Amino acid sequence: MDQALAVIDQELTHRPMAVGLVAERLAVVMLVHALRLHLATAPHHSPGRHAGLADPLTAAALTALHREPARPWTVAELARAVGYGPESALSFTSKRVMGIAPGDHRRRARETEDEH
């Protein structure tokens, strides 16, 4: 992981062509290494391993990932796997979970900025 972090740092510092693509891929590699390390050292029946399965949305995304592990998943695809659709669904979910729609949040933030 130290090597991946060093290369990501070098990419972001020197900003060569395609820096975003390379840094993103390296971050994925680092994530895989972190997961490998965790799974290698964690007890087989630790609550954390199964905690994601307790949440229906997380469980749906994890199930999709396990069904097709070679697929280059995106966050948008996983969101569609668990039932999130277009922006209106995001707005509805945000309002339900956070108590405020994204548009209202942006509007309040602008008003706060204008006051200062």
N, C-alpha and C positions, 0 to 999 in steps of 0.2 A: 504494500500500500504506500510505503514511503516513496518508492520509485514512481508510482503513478502520480502521487501528489507533486513530486519534483518536476515531472514532465509537464503536468498541467500548469504549474507555476511558470515554467519556462515558456510554454506556449502563450500564456496570458501576458507575460512580461514583454516578450519580443514581438508578439502579434504577427506571426508570419501568415501567408495566404492560407485561407481555410481554417483559421484558428478556432472558430466556433465549432466547426464540425469535429476537429481533432479533440478539442477539450471535452466536448460532449461525449464522444466515444470513450475517451480515457476515464471520464467520470463513471460511465457504465461499467468499465473494467474494474474500477476501484470498488464499486458497489458489489459486484460479483465476488471479488476477493473478500470484502467485509462479510458478506453473507456466508461464504465458505468457512471463514474463520469462526464465525458465530456458531454455525451448525456443527462444526468439528469439535467445539469446546462446550457447547450447551448440552445439558441432559436431554435424552430423547423425548422425555415427556414433560418438558418445561411448559408452564402455562402460556408463555409468550409465543411459542410456536403455534398454538391453537387459538390464540386470542383473535387473530384475524378472521377465523372461521366463525366466531361468535357473532360478528357483525354481518348482516345479510349482503350489504353492498360490497364490503371487502371480500367476503367469501365468494361472491360471483366473479369478481375480478381475478382472485387467486385461482379459482377453478378454470377460468378461461386461459390464464397463463400456463397452468399445468397441462391443459389439454393440448395446447400448441406451443411448446416451449421454444421451438425454433423460429416461430413467427416474430418479425420485427415489430412488436407492439408499440403503439403510441398511447399517450394519455387519453387522447380523443377517442381512440378505438375502445379502450378499456371503459371509458365513461359510457359509450354506447352499449358495452357488454352488461353494465349494471343498470341501464335504464335512463341515463341522462341523455337528453336530446339536444335540441337547438338552444339558443340563448334564453328563450322563454323558460325552458326547464331549469336552467341555471338560476335565473331570476327567482323562480318559484322556490327552488331549494334554498337559495340564499335567504330569502324572506322567511322561510319556515325555520331554518337553522339559526340564522343570525338576527332575525327580527327586522331586517331591512333589505330592500332590493338593491342590487348593485348601482342602479341609476340614482336612487335616493342617497346612497352613500357618497357617490361622486359629487352630487349636488351639495350635500352638507360640507364636504371637504373643501369645495370651492368657496362656499360662503365663509367658512372659518378662515381660509387664506385671505379672503378679501377684507375681513375684519382686522387682520394683523397687517 
